[in-house]
Amino acid sequence: MDIDTRLLRSFAVVCEEGQLTAAAARLRVSQPALTKQIRQLEERVGAELFRRSRAGMTPTAAGNALAAHAGELLGSWDDALRATRDAAAQGGATLRVGFEGGTINLIGRQTVTDFTTRMPGWQVEIRQNSWFDPAAGLTAGEVDLALWHAPPWMAERYATSLLGTDRRCIALAAGHRLAGETLIDFAELLEEPFVAMPAEAGHWREYWLGAQERGGRPARIGAVAHNADEWLAAVACGQGIGIAPETISRLSTRPGVVYRPVRGLGPGQVGLYWPRERPCTPAMTAFIRSCRATVEIGGPAAAGPQTESKGSG
């Protein structure tokens, strides 16, 4: 015999309230509709469940016996329904990961394979950040995580799982006067034209121009690029030089561009970032662990979950 959980829930509420009027108000149904539901349940179990009087609804012996199990039955059903919905939300879903510039080269097939092993049925959608949005889609909810090579203070604004530290280097056209140097002082570059991000990039533009290390001296802008490909092309064409992550310089090459170590630029932190007000979901946690297991950064990797910033889940 099948019992509609709606009928069983109505029965449980009548037992708790002891009268139809209060139970109907709690269930947000009319009293005649609730009376009908109780009669339907009695017909299905083949027993009278309540004695009706002016004082209210008193459970019979059969009603008390059913009431003793109703809470457990309804609780189990709620647990099963919650687990089913969670599985539906988890299965076949997509984790959206944004990246800035060449950081995408840090993620390869091994990272994605490791993630899908941890989260069967999931896939990773990789999106390049817009240089016109300093939040890179995180604030708008367009991505779940952002993979950034960022200044240390960025970890104060976002929940963060750091993967390691990475030095910054200088990208030069192959024919640049300093291209043959093995180490360049940043002070030597202050009068050089730089290839910059658009002004809308805000703090990213300043970071990749070395603003903090310039001592208040404004950067000379030789060209403005709107994405990583334009940036590399402008450097290769001699329109300006640029600052790049040292790790990326080894992973992303382009004819006509050389990378040289620079002294006087602070390192950045490579990590996965997301808004502090958003909880770290199981899929986000799995991707973080996959990155830790497969991504190699120029500096030491974060030791584990205990090193994450407040709000990292």
C-alpha atoms as a printed R data frame, in Angstrom:
    type eleno elety resid chain resno       x      y       z
1   ATOM     1    CA   MET     A     1   0.000  0.000   0.000
2   ATOM     2    CA   ASP     A     2   1.357  3.432  -1.009
3   ATOM     3    CA   ILE     A     3   0.862  6.464   1.221
4   ATOM     4    CA   ASP     A     4   1.095 10.011  -0.078
5   ATOM     5    CA   THR     A     5   3.635 11.847   2.091
6   ATOM     6    CA   ARG     A     6   1.386 14.889   1.881
7   ATOM     7    CA   LEU     A     7  -1.337 12.970   3.755
8   ATOM     8    CA   LEU     A     8   1.146 11.712   6.342
9   ATOM     9    CA   ARG     A     9   2.503 15.225   6.899
10  ATOM    10    CA   SER     A    10  -1.034 16.571   7.381
11  ATOM    11    CA   PHE     A    11  -1.711 13.786   9.907
12  ATOM    12    CA   ALA     A    12   1.456 14.669  11.848
13  ATOM    13    CA   VAL     A    13   0.537 18.352  12.014
14  ATOM    14    CA   VAL     A    14  -3.004 17.579  13.276
15  ATOM    15    CA   CYS     A    15  -1.460 15.390  15.996
16  ATOM    16    CA   GLU     A    16   0.846 18.233  17.021
17  ATOM    17    CA   GLU     A    17  -1.841 20.955  16.982
18  ATOM    18    CA   GLY     A    18  -4.682 18.878  18.429
19  ATOM    19    CA   GLN     A    19  -7.309 20.635  16.292
20  ATOM    20    CA   LEU     A    20  -8.166 21.106  12.635
21  ATOM    21    CA   THR     A    21  -8.340 24.903  12.617
22  ATOM    22    CA   ALA     A    22  -4.778 25.461  13.824
23  ATOM    23    CA   ALA     A    23  -3.448 22.589  11.706
24  ATOM    24    CA   ALA     A    24  -5.131 23.934   8.558
25  ATOM    25    CA   ALA     A    25  -3.662 27.393   9.157
26  ATOM    26    CA   ARG     A    26  -0.182 25.926   9.636
27  ATOM    27    CA   LEU     A    27  -0.470 23.844   6.481
28  ATOM    28    CA   ARG     A    28  -2.018 26.758   4.584
29  ATOM    29    CA   VAL     A    29  -5.009 24.734   3.414
30  ATOM    30    CA   SER     A    30  -8.716 25.084   4.112
31  ATOM    31    CA   GLN     A    31 -10.226 23.145   6.988
32  ATOM    32    CA   PRO     A    32 -12.534 21.113   4.675
33  ATOM    33    CA   ALA     A    33  -9.510 20.172   2.523
34  ATOM    34    CA   LEU     A    34  -7.594 19.022   5.603
35  ATOM    35    CA   THR     A    35 -10.576 17.017   6.845
36  ATOM    36    CA   LYS     A    36 -10.698 15.308   3.446
37  ATOM    37    CA   GLN     A    37  -6.995 14.454   3.617
38  ATOM    38    CA   ILE     A    38  -7.365 12.857   7.061
39  ATOM    39    CA   ARG     A    39 -10.304 10.754   5.836
40  ATOM    40    CA   GLN     A    40  -8.287  9.652   2.804
41  ATOM    41    CA   LEU     A    41  -5.450  8.537   5.056
42  ATOM    42    CA   GLU     A    42  -7.856  6.646   7.326
43  ATOM    43    CA   GLU     A    43  -9.311  4.846   4.315
44  ATOM    44    CA   ARG     A    44  -5.865  3.822   3.115
45  ATOM    45    CA   VAL     A    45  -4.653  2.485   6.472
46  ATOM    46    CA   GLY     A    46  -8.057  0.940   7.236
47  ATOM    47    CA   ALA     A    47  -8.385  2.446  10.707
48  ATOM    48    CA   GLU     A    48  -9.847  5.458  12.469
49  ATOM    49    CA   LEU     A    49  -6.969  7.741  13.468
50  ATOM    50    CA   PHE     A    50  -8.744 10.454  15.471
51  ATOM    51    CA   ARG     A    51 -11.686 10.851  17.818
52  ATOM    52    CA   ARG     A    52 -13.402 14.096  16.937
53  ATOM    53    CA   SER     A    53 -14.991 16.250  19.640
54  ATOM    54    CA   ARG     A    54 -15.635 19.879  20.439
55  ATOM    55    CA   ALA     A    55 -12.347 19.884  22.307
56  ATOM    56    CA   GLY     A    56 -10.435 18.951  19.175
57  ATOM    57    CA   MET     A    57  -8.821 15.911  17.564
58  ATOM    58    CA   THR     A    58  -7.575 13.137  19.872
59  ATOM    59    CA   PRO     A    59  -5.535 10.292  18.309
60  ATOM    60    CA   THR     A    60  -6.937  6.798  18.704
61  ATOM    61    CA   ALA     A    61  -4.701  3.852  19.603
62  ATOM    62    CA   ALA     A    62  -4.131  3.344  15.884
63  ATOM    63    CA   GLY     A    63  -3.413  7.059  15.491
64  ATOM    64    CA   ASN     A    64  -0.862  6.974  18.301
65  ATOM    65    CA   ALA     A    65   0.831  3.962  16.721
66  ATOM    66    CA   LEU     A    66   1.112  5.748  13.373
67  ATOM    67    CA   ALA     A    67   2.254  8.987  15.036
68  ATOM    68    CA   ALA     A    68   5.116  7.089  16.701
69  ATOM    69    CA   HIS     A    69   6.566  6.324  13.262
70  ATOM    70    CA   ALA     A    70   5.401  9.313  11.230
71  ATOM    71    CA   GLY     A    71   8.210 11.644  12.303
72  ATOM    72    CA   GLU     A    72  10.906  9.146  11.388
73  ATOM    73    CA   LEU     A    73   9.221  8.347   8.068
74  ATOM    74    CA   LEU     A    74   8.894 12.018   7.129
75  ATOM    75    CA   GLY     A    75  12.447 12.768   8.278
76  ATOM    76    CA   SER     A    76  13.821  9.941   6.154
77  ATOM    77    CA   TRP     A    77  11.858 11.176   3.175
78  ATOM    78    CA   ASP     A    78  13.147 14.725   3.659
79  ATOM    79    CA   ASP     A    79  16.711 13.401   3.857
80  ATOM    80    CA   ALA     A    80  16.211 11.335   0.717
81  ATOM    81    CA   LEU     A    81  14.695 14.283  -1.134
82  ATOM    82    CA   ARG     A    82  17.547 16.577  -0.056
83  ATOM    83    CA   ALA     A    83  20.154 14.031  -1.149
84  ATOM    84    CA   THR     A    84  18.387 13.600  -4.477
85  ATOM    85    CA   ARG     A    85  18.293 17.331  -5.130
86  ATOM    86    CA   ASP     A    86  21.924 17.732  -4.103
87  ATOM    87    CA   ALA     A    87  22.921 14.949  -6.468
88  ATOM    88    CA   ALA     A    88  20.908 16.546  -9.250
89  ATOM    89    CA   ALA     A    89  22.633 19.867  -8.606
90  ATOM    90    CA   GLN     A    90  26.047 18.223  -8.556
91  ATOM    91    CA   GLY     A    91  25.687 15.850 -11.462
92  ATOM    92    CA   GLY     A    92  26.367 17.032 -14.979
93  ATOM    93    CA   ALA     A    93  27.163 20.573 -13.898
94  ATOM    94    CA   THR     A    94  29.834 23.004 -15.029
95  ATOM    95    CA   LEU     A    95  32.465 24.807 -12.986
96  ATOM    96    CA   ARG     A    96  33.378 28.129 -14.587
97  ATOM    97    CA   VAL     A    97  36.979 29.189 -14.115
98  ATOM    98    CA   GLY     A    98  38.255 32.566 -15.274
99  ATOM    99    CA   PHE     A    99  41.882 33.332 -15.968
100 ATOM   100    CA   GLU     A   100  43.911 36.454 -16.628
101 ATOM   101    CA   GLY     A   101  46.422 36.573 -19.446
102 ATOM   102    CA   GLY     A   102  48.793 33.653 -19.712
103 ATOM   103    CA   THR     A   103  47.815 32.014 -16.419
104 ATOM   104    CA   ILE     A   104  45.641 29.656 -18.454
105 ATOM   105    CA   ASN     A   105  48.872 27.894 -19.457
106 ATOM   106    CA   LEU     A   106  49.200 26.675 -15.884
107 ATOM   107    CA   ILE     A   107  46.127 24.483 -16.329
108 ATOM   108    CA   GLY     A   108  46.395 21.454 -18.569
109 ATOM   109    CA   ARG     A   109  44.689 18.187 -19.300
110 ATOM   110    CA   GLN     A   110  46.071 16.647 -16.113
111 ATOM   111    CA   THR     A   111  44.311 19.283 -14.006
112 ATOM   112    CA   VAL     A   112  40.953 18.760 -15.698
113 ATOM   113    CA   THR     A   113  41.276 14.968 -15.568
114 ATOM   114    CA   ASP     A   114  42.058 15.100 -11.867
115 ATOM   115    CA   PHE     A   115  39.030 17.344 -11.277
116 ATOM   116    CA   THR     A   116  36.591 15.104 -13.175
117 ATOM   117    CA   THR     A   117  37.885 12.141 -11.184
118 ATOM   118    CA   ARG     A   118  37.064 13.982  -7.974
119 ATOM   119    CA   MET     A   119  33.726 15.269  -9.332
120 ATOM   120    CA   PRO     A   120  32.238 12.708 -11.765
121 ATOM   121    CA   GLY     A   121  29.754 14.242 -14.179
122 ATOM   122    CA   TRP     A   122  31.265 17.720 -13.927
123 ATOM   123    CA   GLN     A   123  33.147 19.654 -16.550
124 ATOM   124    CA   VAL     A   124  35.331 22.747 -16.457
125 ATOM   125    CA   GLU     A   125  34.515 25.779 -18.583
126 ATOM   126    CA   ILE     A   126  37.539 28.067 -18.940
127 ATOM   127    CA   ARG     A   127  36.946 31.737 -19.698
128 ATOM   128    CA   GLN     A   128  39.449 34.500 -20.362
129 ATOM   129    CA   ASN     A   129  38.897 37.504 -18.112
130 ATOM   130    CA   SER     A   130  37.858 40.760 -19.690
131 ATOM   131    CA   TRP     A   131  40.456 43.466 -19.152
132 ATOM   132    CA   PHE     A   132  37.578 45.942 -18.891
133 ATOM   133    CA   ASP     A   133  36.315 44.293 -15.676
134 ATOM   134    CA   PRO     A   134  38.733 44.409 -12.696
135 ATOM   135    CA   ALA     A   135  36.589 41.796 -10.903
136 ATOM   136    CA   ALA     A   136  36.969 39.453 -13.893
137 ATOM   137    CA   GLY     A   137  33.359 38.290 -13.760
138 ATOM   138    CA   LEU     A   138  33.440 37.228 -10.096
139 ATOM   139    CA   THR     A   139  31.192 40.015  -8.835
140 ATOM   140    CA   ALA     A   140  28.671 39.436 -11.615
141 ATOM   141    CA   GLY     A   141  28.666 35.688 -10.965
142 ATOM   142    CA   GLU     A   142  29.898 34.937 -14.471
143 ATOM   143    CA   VAL     A   143  32.656 32.674 -13.122
144 ATOM   144    CA   ASP     A   144  32.955 30.586  -9.953
145 ATOM   145    CA   LEU     A   145  36.712 30.899  -9.540
146 ATOM   146    CA   ALA     A   146  39.372 33.150 -11.009
147 ATOM   147    CA   LEU     A   147  42.959 32.005 -11.530
148 ATOM   148    CA   TRP     A   148  45.106 35.079 -10.976
149 ATOM   149    CA   HIS     A   149  48.724 36.128 -10.711
150 ATOM   150    CA   ALA     A   150  47.966 38.952  -8.321
151 ATOM   151    CA   PRO     A   151  49.539 41.358  -5.836
152 ATOM   152    CA   PRO     A   152  49.535 40.077  -2.230
153 ATOM   153    CA   TRP     A   153  46.897 42.577  -1.113
154 ATOM   154    CA   MET     A   154  44.336 40.936  -3.405
155 ATOM   155    CA   ALA     A   155  44.000 38.161  -0.813
156 ATOM   156    CA   GLU     A   156  42.505 40.776   1.528
157 ATOM   157    CA   ARG     A   157  39.659 41.509  -0.884
158 ATOM   158    CA   TYR     A   158  38.749 37.979  -1.917
159 ATOM   159    CA   ALA     A   159  38.569 34.524  -0.422
160 ATOM   160    CA   THR     A   160  41.737 32.914  -1.702
161 ATOM   161    CA   SER     A   161  43.427 29.569  -2.103
162 ATOM   162    CA   LEU     A   162  47.062 30.263  -2.922
163 ATOM   163    CA   LEU     A   163  48.988 27.923  -5.180
164 ATOM   164    CA   GLY     A   164  52.396 29.602  -4.900
165 ATOM   165    CA   THR     A   165  54.436 32.736  -5.408
166 ATOM   166    CA   ASP     A   166  55.852 33.791  -8.753
167 ATOM   167    CA   ARG     A   167  58.324 36.508  -9.708
168 ATOM   168    CA   ARG     A   168  57.603 39.067 -12.390
169 ATOM   169    CA   CYS     A   169  59.924 39.497 -15.358
170 ATOM   170    CA   ILE     A   170  60.238 41.853 -18.334
171 ATOM   171    CA   ALA     A   171  59.013 41.044 -21.854
172 ATOM   172    CA   LEU     A   172  61.019 42.739 -24.610
173 ATOM   173    CA   ALA     A   173  61.108 42.734 -28.370
174 ATOM   174    CA   ALA     A   174  63.936 40.456 -29.526
175 ATOM   175    CA   GLY     A   175  65.761 43.470 -30.969
176 ATOM   176    CA   HIS     A   176  65.475 45.643 -27.854
177 ATOM   177    CA   ARG     A   177  68.717 47.194 -26.578
178 ATOM   178    CA   LEU     A   178  68.414 45.215 -23.310
179 ATOM   179    CA   ALA     A   179  67.398 41.886 -24.842
180 ATOM   180    CA   GLY     A   180  70.910 40.486 -24.397
181 ATOM   181    CA   GLU     A   181  71.065 41.218 -20.660
182 ATOM   182    CA   THR     A   182  70.827 38.385 -18.138
183 ATOM   183    CA   LEU     A   183  69.381 40.571 -15.355
184 ATOM   184    CA   ILE     A   184  67.805 44.024 -15.650
185 ATOM   185    CA   ASP     A   185  67.203 46.599 -12.923
186 ATOM   186    CA   PHE     A   186  63.663 47.918 -12.988
187 ATOM   187    CA   ALA     A   187  65.112 51.396 -12.440
188 ATOM   188    CA   GLU     A   188  66.616 51.143 -15.931
189 ATOM   189    CA   LEU     A   189  63.156 50.728 -17.408
190 ATOM   190    CA   LEU     A   190  61.306 53.666 -15.877
191 ATOM   191    CA   GLU     A   191  61.660 55.801 -19.017
192 ATOM   192    CA   GLU     A   192  60.824 52.950 -21.387
193 ATOM   193    CA   PRO     A   193  57.402 52.919 -23.097
194 ATOM   194    CA   PHE     A   194  55.188 50.146 -21.741
195 ATOM   195    CA   VAL     A   195  52.347 48.190 -23.307
196 ATOM   196    CA   ALA     A   196  49.433 48.761 -20.931
197 ATOM   197    CA   MET     A   197  46.003 47.356 -20.255
198 ATOM   198    CA   PRO     A   198  43.092 49.751 -20.833
199 ATOM   199    CA   ALA     A   199  42.354 52.262 -18.069
200 ATOM   200    CA   GLU     A   200  39.194 50.289 -17.187
201 ATOM   201    CA   ALA     A   201  41.392 47.463 -15.878
202 ATOM   202    CA   GLY     A   202  42.054 49.598 -12.806
203 ATOM   203    CA   HIS     A   203  44.361 47.931 -10.294
204 ATOM   204    CA   TRP     A   204  45.395 45.285 -12.844
205 ATOM   205    CA   ARG     A   205  46.750 47.989 -15.141
206 ATOM   206    CA   GLU     A   206  48.724 49.488 -12.271
207 ATOM   207    CA   TYR     A   207  50.060 46.115 -11.115
208 ATOM   208    CA   TRP     A   208  51.335 45.140 -14.570
209 ATOM   209    CA   LEU     A   209  52.933 48.564 -15.011
210 ATOM   210    CA   GLY     A   210  54.836 48.177 -11.729
211 ATOM   211    CA   ALA     A   211  53.157 51.266 -10.270
212 ATOM   212    CA   GLN     A   212  54.083 50.413  -6.676
213 ATOM   213    CA   GLU     A   213  57.764 50.123  -7.571
214 ATOM   214    CA   ARG     A   214  57.869 53.356  -9.594
215 ATOM   215    CA   GLY     A   215  58.029 55.654  -6.583
216 ATOM   216    CA   GLY     A   216  55.272 57.871  -7.931
217 ATOM   217    CA   ARG     A   217  56.753 58.253 -11.408
218 ATOM   218    CA   PRO     A   218  54.048 57.731 -14.064
219 ATOM   219    CA   ALA     A   219  54.555 55.066 -16.708
220 ATOM   220    CA   ARG     A   220  55.132 56.002 -20.343
221 ATOM   221    CA   ILE     A   221  52.505 54.239 -22.409
222 ATOM   222    CA   GLY     A   222  53.639 53.084 -25.826
223 ATOM   223    CA   ALA     A   223  50.503 51.095 -26.675
224 ATOM   224    CA   VAL     A   224  47.262 49.949 -25.085
225 ATOM   225    CA   ALA     A   225  46.227 46.309 -25.507
226 ATOM   226    CA   HIS     A   226  42.780 44.866 -24.886
227 ATOM   227    CA   ASN     A   227  43.749 41.221 -24.409
228 ATOM   228    CA   ALA     A   228  46.818 39.017 -23.992
229 ATOM   229    CA   ASP     A   229  47.303 38.405 -27.719
230 ATOM   230    CA   GLU     A   230  47.275 42.131 -28.490
231 ATOM   231    CA   TRP     A   231  49.702 42.704 -25.625
232 ATOM   232    CA   LEU     A   232  52.209 40.167 -26.969
233 ATOM   233    CA   ALA     A   233  51.874 41.501 -30.497
234 ATOM   234    CA   ALA     A   234  52.585 45.067 -29.344
235 ATOM   235    CA   VAL     A   235  55.701 43.917 -27.455
236 ATOM   236    CA   ALA     A   236  56.919 41.904 -30.454
237 ATOM   237    CA   CYS     A   237  56.441 44.933 -32.703
238 ATOM   238    CA   GLY     A   238  58.532 47.114 -30.430
239 ATOM   239    CA   GLN     A   239  55.686 49.396 -29.364
240 ATOM   240    CA   GLY     A   240  56.647 48.964 -25.741
241 ATOM   241    CA   ILE     A   241  57.914 46.556 -23.134
242 ATOM   242    CA   GLY     A   242  55.805 44.744 -20.558
243 ATOM   243    CA   ILE     A   243  55.807 42.990 -17.208
244 ATOM   244    CA   ALA     A   244  54.916 39.287 -17.223
245 ATOM   245    CA   PRO     A   245  54.814 36.388 -14.735
246 ATOM   246    CA   GLU     A   246  58.097 34.484 -14.743
247 ATOM   247    CA   THR     A   247  56.376 31.079 -14.844
248 ATOM   248    CA   ILE     A   248  54.253 32.119 -17.808
249 ATOM   249    CA   SER     A   249  57.354 33.299 -19.661
250 ATOM   250    CA   ARG     A   250  58.504 29.672 -19.701
251 ATOM   251    CA   LEU     A   251  55.144 28.258 -20.737
252 ATOM   252    CA   SER     A   252  53.957 30.808 -23.301
253 ATOM   253    CA   THR     A   253  56.353 31.774 -26.082
254 ATOM   254    CA   ARG     A   254  55.950 33.998 -29.123
255 ATOM   255    CA   PRO     A   255  58.407 34.692 -31.942
256 ATOM   256    CA   GLY     A   256  60.047 38.077 -31.517
257 ATOM   257    CA   VAL     A   257  59.530 38.279 -27.752
258 ATOM   258    CA   VAL     A   258  62.145 37.522 -25.096
259 ATOM   259    CA   TYR     A   259  61.756 37.479 -21.320
260 ATOM   260    CA   ARG     A   260  64.422 38.644 -18.908
261 ATOM   261    CA   PRO     A   261  64.653 38.541 -15.074
262 ATOM   262    CA   VAL     A   262  64.249 41.914 -13.434
263 ATOM   263    CA   ARG     A   263  65.490 43.235 -10.110
264 ATOM   264    CA   GLY     A   264  63.312 45.640  -8.174
265 ATOM   265    CA   LEU     A   265  59.845 44.167  -8.867
266 ATOM   266    CA   GLY     A   266  57.991 42.431  -6.055
267 ATOM   267    CA   PRO     A   267  56.654 38.900  -6.697
268 ATOM   268    CA   GLY     A   268  53.001 38.074  -7.134
269 ATOM   269    CA   GLN     A   269  50.810 35.346  -5.724
270 ATOM   270    CA   VAL     A   270  49.219 32.751  -7.976
271 ATOM   271    CA   GLY     A   271  45.958 31.426  -6.645
272 ATOM   272    CA   LEU     A   272  42.262 30.827  -7.070
273 ATOM   273    CA   TYR     A   273  40.027 33.681  -5.942
274 ATOM   274    CA   TRP     A   274  36.296 34.082  -5.315
275 ATOM   275    CA   PRO     A   275  34.022 36.568  -3.480
276 ATOM   276    CA   ARG     A   276  34.180 36.279   0.308
277 ATOM   277    CA   GLU     A   277  30.401 36.286   0.642
278 ATOM   278    CA   ARG     A   278  30.041 33.160  -1.492
279 ATOM   279    CA   PRO     A   279  30.625 29.742   0.097
280 ATOM   280    CA   CYS     A   280  33.254 27.435  -1.350
281 ATOM   281    CA   THR     A   281  31.240 24.634  -2.979
282 ATOM   282    CA   PRO     A   282  32.381 20.995  -3.211
283 ATOM   283    CA   ALA     A   283  33.173 21.518  -6.901
284 ATOM   284    CA   MET     A   284  35.288 24.596  -6.142
285 ATOM   285    CA   THR     A   285  37.121 22.690  -3.407
286 ATOM   286    CA   ALA     A   286  37.765 19.793  -5.781
287 ATOM   287    CA   PHE     A   287  39.200 22.106  -8.425
288 ATOM   288    CA   ILE     A   288  41.437 23.792  -5.873
289 ATOM   289    CA   ARG     A   289  42.790 20.396  -4.834
290 ATOM   290    CA   SER     A   290  43.293 19.397  -8.465
291 ATOM   291    CA   CYS     A   291  45.298 22.567  -9.087
292 ATOM   292    CA   ARG     A   292  47.425 21.918  -6.033
293 ATOM   293    CA   ALA     A   293  48.125 18.417  -7.271
294 ATOM   294    CA   THR     A   294  48.994 19.347 -10.860
295 ATOM   295    CA   VAL     A   295  49.986 23.014 -11.201
296 ATOM   296    CA   GLU     A   296  53.654 23.945 -10.850
297 ATOM   297    CA   ILE     A   297  54.443 27.529  -9.869
298 ATOM   298    CA   GLY     A   298  57.832 29.213  -9.759
299 ATOM   299    CA   GLY     A   299  57.717 29.591  -5.958
300 ATOM   300    CA   PRO     A   300  56.662 27.354  -3.058
301 ATOM   301    CA   ALA     A   301  53.103 26.042  -3.142
302 ATOM   302    CA   ALA     A   302  50.584 26.628  -0.412
303 ATOM   303    CA   ALA     A   303  50.854 23.973   2.270
304 ATOM   304    CA   GLY     A   304  47.206 23.003   2.481
305 ATOM   305    CA   PRO     A   305  43.681 24.115   3.346
306 ATOM   306    CA   GLN     A   306  44.899 25.741   6.557
307 ATOM   307    CA   THR     A   307  46.818 28.328   4.513
308 ATOM   308    CA   GLU     A   308  43.755 29.665   2.746
309 ATOM   309    CA   SER     A   309  42.487 33.119   3.541
310 ATOM   310    CA   LYS     A   310  39.435 33.687   5.686
311 ATOM   311    CA   GLY     A   311  36.243 32.840   3.814
312 ATOM   312    CA   SER     A   312  37.761 30.023   1.758
313 ATOM   313    CA   GLY     A   313  35.450 27.366   3.134
